[in-house]
Amino acid sequence: MVAESSALLGGWILLLDLWVRLSNDSYDNGRDELVKECNKINVERAESLSSCYSVMRYSTISCQKNEESAEDISHSTSQNQIKGMGSVPRCQIGENVPRNEKNSFLVTTLMDLPDSKEAVYSALDAWVAWERDFPIGALKNVLLALEKEQQWHRVVQVIKWMLSKGQGTTNGTYGQLIHALDMGNRVEEAQEIWKKKLAFDLHSVPWKLCKLVISMYYRNKMLEELVTLFKGLESFDRKPPEKSIVRKVSNAYELLGLPEEKERVMEKYKNLFVESSRKKISRSGSPIKARPSQKG
C-alpha cells in the first residue's frame, strides 16, 4: 500500500506539472498528454479497488471533467493565476455516480475479498478516499446489506475499521458490533465489548441493548451472567419493558435452581403479562357492551 500510494502521489505531481504547462505551451499537445496521464492514474486506482465497471465509470467521468477543465484553463487563466497546488481543482472520482451504486459496489467488493483484515481495510480506505466528508450514513446502509446476507465477519471488520477512524462511536454501533460477534460465534469478544463500552452505565444504557445482551447470554447458556446483569438493572430501579425479558430471567433462575427468585421476578413484573393479555383481547375485536341509557 505504501509503494502504491507513493506511485499515485508521483502521478498526481506529474499531473500538476501538466496543468501548468497547459497555460504556456501548445494547447493541443498539452491536453493530449494531460488526458493520457489522467487515464493512466485512474486505471491504476481502479485496479487497487478490485476493478469493476463502476470504478472504471468513475474514472471516465473524472477524466472527462479534467479535459473540460483543461480547456477552461487554457482559454481563461493566465500564467500568474496558477501559483501552486491550491489552485488546481481536486479530481473527484465518482462524484456524479448515485450513492446506491457506490454502496452496492462496496458490498460486492467486500463479499468477494479474501478473509484478510488488511484487504478489507484497504478496500474501505480506497472507497472513502475521495469523499469530502466521512460517509457514515452510507456505511450504515452497507452494514445493513451485509447483515441481510449474514456476513457477520465482514460486519465486524467494517465496524472495527470505522471505530479505528474515530467514527460511529455510538451505543447503536456498539450494539451492532455485539450482535455481529454473537451471531459469528464470538460471544467472549462480544461480552468484552459490552463490559468495556456499555456495562459501566447500567442506570442509563438503553433497554434495547440490555435486551440484546440478555438474549445473547440466554442463547449461549451464560445464565450466571444473565441474572447478574438483571440484578444490576434492578439496583437502579429499572423495570423491563417487555415480558420476553422477564421470561428469560425467570427461566434462568429456574435452571440455576433458584425457584424463589423465579417467583419473585414473575410476581414483581406480572403487570407486563396482564397488559399483554389486554392488548390481545383488544386486537381480537370482541364487542364492547353498550351502556344502558339513563332515563331522566
C-alpha positions in Angstrom: 0.0 0.0 0.0 2.9 2.4 0.8 4.5 1.8 -2.6 1.2 2.1 -4.4 0.4 5.4 -2.6 3.9 6.8 -3.5 3.3 5.9 -7.1 -0.1 7.6 -7.2 1.3 10.7 -5.4 4.1 10.9 -8.0 1.4 10.6 -10.7 -0.6 13.5 -9.3 2.6 15.6 -9.1 3.2 14.9 -12.7 -0.4 15.8 -13.5 0.0 19.2 -11.7 3.0 19.9 -13.8 1.0 19.2 -16.9 -1.7 21.6 -15.7 0.9 24.4 -15.5 2.3 23.6 -18.9 -1.2 24.0 -20.4 -1.0 27.7 -19.7 2.3 28.2 -21.5 2.8 25.5 -24.2 0.9 24.3 -27.1 -2.7 23.6 -26.1 -3.4 20.6 -28.3 -0.2 18.7 -27.3 -0.6 19.6 -23.6 -4.2 18.5 -23.5 -3.5 15.1 -25.1 -0.7 14.4 -22.7 -2.9 15.5 -19.7 -5.7 13.2 -20.7 -3.3 10.3 -21.2 -1.8 10.7 -17.8 -5.2 11.1 -16.2 -6.3 7.8 -17.7 -3.2 6.1 -16.6 -3.5 7.3 -12.9 -7.2 6.5 -12.7 -6.8 3.0 -14.2 -4.1 2.3 -11.5 -6.5 3.4 -8.8 -9.3 1.3 -10.3 -7.1 -1.8 -10.2 -6.4 -1.2 -6.4 -10.1 -1.5 -5.8 -10.6 -4.9 -7.4 -11.5 -3.4 -10.8 -15.2 -3.4 -11.8 -17.4 -1.5 -14.2 -18.4 1.0 -11.5 -14.9 2.1 -10.7 -13.9 2.4 -14.4 -17.1 4.5 -14.8 -15.8 6.8 -12.0 -12.5 7.2 -13.8 -14.2 8.0 -17.1 -16.3 10.7 -15.5 -13.3 12.1 -13.8 -11.2 12.3 -17.0 -14.0 14.0 -18.9 -14.1 16.7 -16.2 -10.3 17.1 -16.3 -10.4 17.6 -20.1 -13.1 20.2 -19.8 -11.2 21.9 -17.0 -8.1 21.9 -19.3 -10.0 23.8 -22.0 -11.2 26.4 -19.5 -7.7 27.0 -18.0 -6.2 27.3 -21.5 -8.7 29.9 -22.6 -9.4 31.9 -19.4 -6.4 31.5 -17.0 -3.2 33.4 -17.3 0.2 32.2 -16.1 0.2 34.4 -12.9 -3.2 32.8 -11.8 -1.5 29.4 -11.4 0.7 29.8 -8.4 0.6 26.5 -6.7 -1.2 23.2 -6.0 -4.0 25.0 -4.1 -5.3 26.5 -7.4 -5.7 23.0 -9.1 -9.2 21.5 -8.7 -9.3 18.2 -6.9 -10.3 15.2 -9.1 -13.4 13.7 -7.5 -13.7 10.1 -8.8 -17.3 9.0 -9.0 -18.8 12.2 -7.6 -21.7 12.0 -10.0 -22.3 8.3 -9.5 -25.5 7.6 -7.5 -24.9 6.7 -3.8 -26.7 3.4 -4.1 -24.4 2.3 -6.9 -21.4 3.1 -4.8 -22.9 1.2 -1.8 -23.6 -1.9 -4.0 -20.1 -1.8 -5.4 -18.6 -1.8 -1.9 -20.9 -4.6 -0.6 -20.0 -6.7 -3.6 -16.3 -6.0 -3.2 -16.3 -6.8 0.5 -18.1 -10.1 -0.1 -15.6 -11.1 -2.8 -12.5 -10.3 -0.8 -10.4 -13.0 0.8 -10.6 -13.3 4.6 -8.0 -10.7 5.3 -8.2 -7.7 7.6 -5.6 -5.8 5.5 -7.6 -6.4 2.3 -10.9 -5.2 3.8 -9.3 -2.2 5.4 -7.5 -1.2 2.2 -10.8 -1.5 0.2 -12.6 0.7 2.7 -9.8 3.2 2.7 -9.9 3.4 -1.1 -13.7 3.7 -1.1 -13.8 6.7 1.2 -10.6 8.3 -0.2 -12.5 10.7 -2.5 -15.3 11.6 -0.1 -15.5 15.2 1.1 -17.0 14.0 4.4 -16.8 10.6 6.1 -19.9 8.7 4.7 -21.2 7.4 8.0 -24.8 7.2 6.6 -23.7 5.2 3.5 -21.7 2.8 5.7 -24.7 2.2 7.9 -26.6 1.1 4.7 -23.7 -1.1 3.7 -23.7 -2.7 7.2 -27.5 -3.4 6.9 -26.9 -5.1 3.5 -24.1 -7.2 4.9 -26.3 -8.2 7.8 -29.1 -9.2 5.4 -26.6 -11.5 3.7 -25.5 -12.8 7.2 -21.9 -11.7 6.5 -21.2 -11.3 10.2 -17.4 -11.4 10.0 -17.5 -8.6 7.4 -19.9 -6.6 9.6 -17.4 -6.9 12.5 -14.5 -5.8 10.2 -16.3 -2.8 8.8 -17.4 -1.6 12.3 -13.9 -2.0 13.7 -12.5 -0.1 10.8 -15.0 2.7 11.4 -14.1 2.8 15.1 -10.4 2.9 14.2 -11.1 6.1 12.3 -12.9 7.6 15.3 -16.3 7.3 13.6 -19.5 5.7 14.7 -18.7 5.6 18.5 -22.4 5.4 19.5 -24.4 2.9 21.5 -26.1 1.8 18.3 -22.8 0.9 16.6 -21.5 -1.0 19.7 -24.8 -2.9 19.8 -24.5 -3.8 16.2 -20.9 -5.0 16.8 -22.0 -7.1 19.8 -24.8 -8.7 17.7 -22.5 -9.5 14.8 -19.9 -11.0 17.2 -22.6 -13.1 18.8 -24.0 -14.3 15.5 -20.5 -15.1 14.4 -19.9 -17.4 17.5 -17.6 -14.9 19.1 -19.5 -14.4 22.3 -16.5 -13.9 24.5 -15.4 -10.9 22.4 -19.0 -9.6 22.3 -19.1 -9.8 26.2 -15.8 -7.9 26.3 -17.2 -5.1 24.2 -20.3 -4.9 26.3 -18.3 -4.7 29.6 -15.8 -2.1 28.3 -18.1 0.2 26.4 -21.6 -0.1 27.8 -22.0 -2.1 31.1 -20.5 0.6 33.3 -23.5 2.8 32.6 -26.4 0.5 33.6 -28.5 3.3 35.0 -28.9 4.8 31.5 -27.9 2.3 28.8 -30.9 1.7 26.6 -33.1 -1.3 27.3 -32.7 -2.3 23.6 -29.0 -3.0 24.3 -29.8 -4.7 27.6 -32.3 -6.9 25.9 -29.7 -7.8 23.2 -27.1 -8.8 25.8 -29.7 -10.8 27.9 -30.7 -12.7 24.8 -27.1 -13.3 24.0 -26.4 -14.7 27.5 -29.6 -16.8 27.3 -28.8 -18.3 23.9 -25.3 -19.2 24.9 -26.4 -20.6 28.3 -24.4 -17.9 30.3 -27.1 -17.9 33.0 -24.9 -16.5 35.8 -24.0 -13.5 33.7 -27.7 -13.0 32.7 -29.0 -12.9 36.2 -26.1 -10.7 37.4 -26.9 -8.2 34.6 -30.6 -8.2 35.5 -29.9 -7.6 39.2 -27.7 -4.7 38.2 -30.5 -3.2 36.3 -32.9 -3.7 39.2 -30.5 -2.0 41.5 -31.2 1.2 39.5 -34.9 0.5 39.8 -35.1 -0.1 36.1 -38.1 -2.1 35.0 -38.1 -4.4 32.0 -40.3 -3.1 29.2 -41.2 -6.5 27.7 -42.4 -9.8 29.1 -39.9 -11.7 26.9 -37.1 -10.3 29.1 -38.9 -11.4 32.3 -39.4 -14.9 30.8 -35.7 -15.3 30.1 -34.7 -14.1 33.5 -37.2 -16.4 35.3 -36.2 -19.4 33.2 -32.5 -18.6 34.0 -33.3 -18.6 37.8 -35.2 -21.9 37.4 -32.3 -23.6 35.5 -29.9 -22.3 38.2 -32.0 -24.0 40.9 -33.4 -20.8 42.4 -37.2 -21.2 42.2 -37.7 -18.5 44.9 -36.0 -15.9 42.7 -38.1 -17.0 39.7 -41.3 -16.5 41.7 -40.1 -13.1 42.9 -39.4 -11.9 39.4 -42.7 -13.2 38.0 -44.7 -11.6 40.8 -42.9 -8.3 40.6 -43.5 -7.9 36.8 -46.8 -9.7 36.4 -48.3 -6.5 35.2 -46.5 -7.0 31.9 -48.3 -10.2 31.3 -51.7 -8.7 32.3 -51.2 -5.8 29.9 -50.2 -8.2 27.1 -53.4 -10.2 27.6 -55.5 -7.0 27.5 -53.9 -6.0 24.2 -54.6 -9.4 22.7 -58.3 -9.1 23.7 -58.5 -5.6 22.2 -57.0 -6.8 18.9 -59.3 -9.8 18.8 -62.2 -7.4 18.1 -64.5 -8.6 20.9 -67.7 -6.5 21.1 -68.0 -3.8 23.8 -71.2 -3.9 25.7 -73.3 -0.8 25.2 -74.1 1.1 28.3 -77.8 1.2 29.2 -79.4 4.6 28.5 -80.3 6.6 31.6 -83.8 7.9 31.8 -84.3 11.4 33.2 
